[in-house]
Amino acid sequence: MNVVALIATRFRTDVCSAYLLEPDRSNLVLAATLGLHPRCIGSLRMPLSEGLTGLVAERVMPVAVEDTRKHPRFKYFKESGEEIYHSFLGVPLIDRGILQGVLVVQTKEPRVFREGEIRKLSEAATRSHPWSARRAPWIASSRRSRSAYGRSP
């Protein structure tokens, strides 16, 4: 089981996605997902100034939203298939004190994420830390997932 699938299972969410900063550090790119369309891996990009995921990166703090459509920073990415998801919890992925990306979980039903859940997801992001020099596990897992859906890497 890859990291995003394990986190989605443990946190009882419908989606878990990892977005990594591109080398120029101005955009986040979807690197791995369970729940969003796998064809978006490597192609869904957003500036840090866009969306709730960008807000997590800008603040370098967790962001929890019960119903995303009601939040002013909500941005809908049609190609992702995220229209069916309501709640959002994003935490920064940090390695050696430097932001590397954002880990996001989402659910179909509106959900209030409690402080304990936010803390545990932050801890999971810190412990898993395959982003930076160890990006390969996220990307390799994502490529295997894409292949399972009949798409080539």
Backbone hydrogen bonds in HBPLUS format (Angstrom, degrees):
<---DONOR---> <-ACCEPTOR-->    atom                        ^
c    i                          cat <-CA-CA->   ^        H-A-AA   ^      H-
h    n   atom  resd res      DA  || num        DHA   H-A  angle D-A-AA Bond
n    s   type  num  typ     dist DA aas  dist angle  dist       angle   num
A0006-LEU N   A0002-ASN O   3.01 MM   4  6.24 157.8  2.06 154.2 161.0     1
A0007-ILE N   A0003-VAL O   2.96 MM   4  6.20 162.0  1.99 154.7 159.1     2
A0008-ALA N   A0004-VAL O   2.99 MM   4  6.12 163.9  2.01 146.5 151.1     3
A0009-THR N   A0005-ALA O   3.04 MM   4  6.18 157.3  2.09 145.2 151.2     4
A0010-ARG N   A0006-LEU O   2.95 MM   4  6.15 167.8  1.96 152.3 155.7     5
A0011-PHE N   A0007-ILE O   2.92 MM   4  5.99 154.4  1.98 153.6 159.7     6
A0013-THR N   A0008-ALA O   3.02 MM   5  5.02 164.4  2.04 142.6 147.6     7
A0012-ARG N   A0009-THR O   3.26 MM   3  5.08 157.8  2.31  99.5 106.1     8
A0014-ASP N   A0106-GLN O   2.96 MM  92  5.95 131.5  2.20 144.3 158.9     9
A0015-VAL N   A0106-GLN O   3.07 MM  91  4.94 144.7  2.20 148.2 143.7    10
A0106-GLN N   A0015-VAL O   3.13 MM  91  4.94 150.6  2.22 122.2 126.3    11
A0016-CYS N   A0034-LEU O   3.00 MM  18  5.38 145.4  2.12 142.7 152.7    12
A0034-LEU N   A0016-CYS O   2.87 MM  18  5.38 142.6  2.01 148.5 160.3    13
A0017-SER N   A0104-VAL O   2.79 MM  87  5.16 157.8  1.84 149.2 156.2    14
A0104-VAL N   A0017-SER O   2.82 MM  87  5.16 169.3  1.83 159.0 162.0    15
A0018-ALA N   A0032-ALA O   2.86 MM  14  5.18 159.9  1.90 143.2 147.3    16
A0031-ALA N   A0018-ALA O   2.79 MM  13  5.61 165.7  1.81 158.3 163.0    17
A0032-ALA N   A0018-ALA O   3.31 MM  14  5.18 146.6  2.43 141.8 142.1    18
A0019-TYR N   A0102-VAL O   2.85 MM  83  5.14 171.5  1.86 159.1 162.1    19
A0102-VAL N   A0019-TYR O   2.75 MM  83  5.14 151.2  1.83 143.7 153.1    20
A0020-LEU N   A0029-VAL O   2.91 MM   9  5.42 154.0  1.98 154.3 150.8    21
A0029-VAL N   A0020-LEU O   2.88 MM   9  5.42 154.9  1.94 143.8 150.8    22
A0021-LEU N   A0100-GLN O   2.83 MM  79  5.62 169.8  1.84 142.1 141.8    23
A0022-GLU N   A0027-ASN O   2.92 MM   5  5.72 158.8  1.96 161.2 163.0    24
A0025-ARG N   A0022-GLU O   2.72 MM   3  5.19 160.2  1.76 124.6 131.5    25
A0048-LEU N   A0026-SER O   3.35 MM  22  6.26 144.4  2.49 146.5 144.7    26
A0028-LEU N   A0046-MET O   2.79 MM  18  5.35 163.3  1.82 156.4 158.9    27
A0046-MET N   A0028-LEU O   2.93 MM  18  5.35 147.8  2.04 148.5 157.1    28
A0030-LEU N   A0044-LEU O   2.99 MM  14  5.58 157.5  2.04 157.3 164.5    29
A0042-GLY N   A0030-LEU O   2.76 MM  12  5.59 162.1  1.79 159.3 164.7    30
A0037-HIS N   A0080-SER O   2.96 MM  43  5.17 162.3  1.99 134.8 140.1    31
A0040-CYS N   A0037-HIS O   3.02 MM   3  5.80 166.6  2.04 123.8 128.2    32
A0041-ILE N   A0038-PRO O   3.09 MM   3  5.59 164.7  2.11 116.1 120.9    33
A0043-SER N   A0040-CYS O   2.95 MM   3  5.18 156.7  2.00 120.8 127.7    34
A0044-LEU N   A0040-CYS O   2.92 MM   4  5.20 159.1  1.97 155.8 148.9    35
A0050-GLU N   A0047-PRO O   3.03 MM   3  5.57 167.7  2.05 122.1 123.6    36
A0055-LEU N   A0051-GLY O   3.08 MM   4  6.36 141.6  2.24 134.9 145.7    37
A0056-VAL N   A0052-LEU O   3.07 MM   4  6.42 149.8  2.17 146.5 152.7    38
A0057-ALA N   A0053-THR O   3.23 MM   4  6.58 159.5  2.27 146.0 150.8    39
A0058-GLU N   A0054-GLY O   2.81 MM   4  6.07 155.6  1.87 150.1 157.4    40
A0059-ARG N   A0055-LEU O   2.94 MM   4  6.05 167.8  1.96 151.7 154.6    41
A0060-VAL N   A0056-VAL O   2.73 MM   4  5.48 136.2  1.92 141.4 154.5    42
A0063-VAL N   A0090-GLY O   2.94 MM  27  5.35 151.8  2.02 147.8 155.9    43
A0090-GLY N   A0063-VAL O   2.93 MM  27  5.35 162.1  1.97 151.5 157.1    44
A0065-VAL N   A0088-PHE O   2.82 MM  23  5.15 162.8  1.84 153.7 156.9    45
A0088-PHE N   A0065-VAL O   2.92 MM  23  5.15 154.6  1.99 152.6 157.2    46
A0070-LYS N   A0067-ASP O   3.10 MM   3  5.88 159.6  2.14 123.8 129.5    47
A0068-THR N   A0086-HIS O   2.79 MM  18  5.45 170.3  1.79 146.1 148.7    48
A0071-HIS N   A0068-THR O   2.96 MM   3  5.33 165.1  1.98 116.9 121.8    49
A0074-PHE N   A0071-HIS O   3.06 MM   3  5.44 165.8  2.08 116.9 120.8    50
A0080-SER N   A0077-PHE O   2.95 MM   3  5.66 158.0  2.00 123.9 130.9    51
A0081-GLY N   A0078-LYS O   3.38 MM   3  6.05 155.6  2.45 118.0 122.6    52
A0085-TYR N   A0082-GLU O   3.02 MM   3  5.53 168.5  2.04 121.3 125.1    53
A0086-HIS N   A0107-THR O   2.72 MM  21  5.94 152.6  1.80 156.5 162.1    54
A0087-SER N   A0107-THR O   3.33 MM  20  5.27 142.3  2.48 133.3 140.5    55
A0089-LEU N   A0105-VAL O   2.95 MM  16  5.34 146.1  2.06 160.1 162.2    56
A0105-VAL N   A0089-LEU O   2.86 MM  16  5.34 156.3  1.91 151.1 159.1    57
A0091-VAL N   A0103-LEU O   2.84 MM  12  5.33 156.7  1.89 152.1 159.7    58
A0103-LEU N   A0091-VAL O   2.85 MM  12  5.33 167.9  1.87 165.2 166.7    59
A0093-LEU N   A0101-GLY O   2.79 MM   8  4.90 170.1  1.80 129.5 127.2    60
A0100-GLN N   A0093-LEU O   2.65 MM   7  5.39 172.6  1.66 168.5 165.7    61
A0101-GLY N   A0093-LEU O   3.33 MM   8  4.90 140.1  2.50 134.1 132.8    62
A0095-ASP N   A0098-ILE O   2.99 MM   3  5.35 164.9  2.01 146.6 145.3    63
A0098-ILE N   A0095-ASP O   3.00 MM   3  5.35 161.8  2.03 113.9 119.9    64
A0117-GLU N   A0114-ARG O   2.99 MM   3  5.28 119.9  2.36 104.4 119.2    65
A0118-ILE N   A0114-ARG O   2.99 MM   4  6.34 159.3  2.03 157.4 163.9    66
A0119-ARG N   A0115-GLU O   2.88 MM   4  6.10 162.1  1.91 153.4 158.2    67
A0120-LYS N   A0116-GLY O   2.91 MM   4  6.08 158.9  1.96 143.7 149.8    68
A0121-LEU N   A0117-GLU O   2.89 MM   4  6.09 157.8  1.94 149.5 155.0    69
A0122-SER N   A0118-ILE O   3.00 MM   4  6.17 157.5  2.06 145.8 152.4    70
A0123-GLU N   A0119-ARG O   2.88 MM   4  6.16 153.8  1.95 147.5 155.2    71
A0124-ALA N   A0120-LYS O   2.84 MM   4  6.07 154.7  1.90 144.8 152.1    72
A0125-ALA N   A0121-LEU O   2.90 MM   4  6.13 154.4  1.96 147.4 154.0    73
A0126-THR N   A0122-SER O   3.01 MM   4  6.26 150.0  2.10 142.6 150.8    74
A0127-ARG N   A0123-GLU O   2.82 MM   4  6.05 159.4  1.87 154.2 159.7    75
A0128-SER N   A0124-ALA O   2.91 MM   4  5.87 159.0  1.95 148.1 153.4    76
A0129-HIS N   A0125-ALA O   3.43 MM   4  6.12 158.5  2.48 136.1 140.9    77
A0138-TRP N   A0135-ARG O   3.07 MM   3  5.71 126.4  2.37 120.5 132.4    78
A0139-ILE N   A0135-ARG O   3.21 MM   4  6.42 170.1  2.22 157.8 160.3    79
A0140-ALA N   A0136-ALA O   2.69 MM   4  5.61 170.6  1.70 162.8 166.2    80
A0141-SER N   A0137-PRO O   3.11 MM   4  5.92 157.3  2.16 131.6 138.4    81
A0142-SER N   A0138-TRP O   2.96 MM   4  6.14 151.1  2.04 143.4 152.0    82
A0143-ARG N   A0139-ILE O   2.85 MM   4  6.11 154.0  1.91 151.9 158.8    83
A0144-ARG N   A0140-ALA O   2.98 MM   4  6.25 155.2  2.05 148.0 154.5    84
A0145-SER N   A0141-SER O   2.94 MM   4  6.20 153.8  2.01 143.7 151.3    85
A0146-ARG N   A0142-SER O   2.84 MM   4  6.13 155.4  1.90 149.0 155.6    86
A0147-SER N   A0143-ARG O   2.93 MM   4  6.15 157.1  1.99 146.1 152.2    87
A0148-ALA N   A0144-ARG O   3.00 MM   4  6.26 145.9  2.12 143.3 152.7    88
A0149-TYR N   A0146-ARG O   2.94 MM   3  5.14 138.2  2.12 100.4 112.8    89
A0151-ARG N   A0146-ARG O   2.95 MM   5  5.18 159.4  1.99 142.7 139.8    90
A0150-GLY N   A0147-SER O   2.96 MM   3  5.02 159.1  2.00 109.6 111.6    91
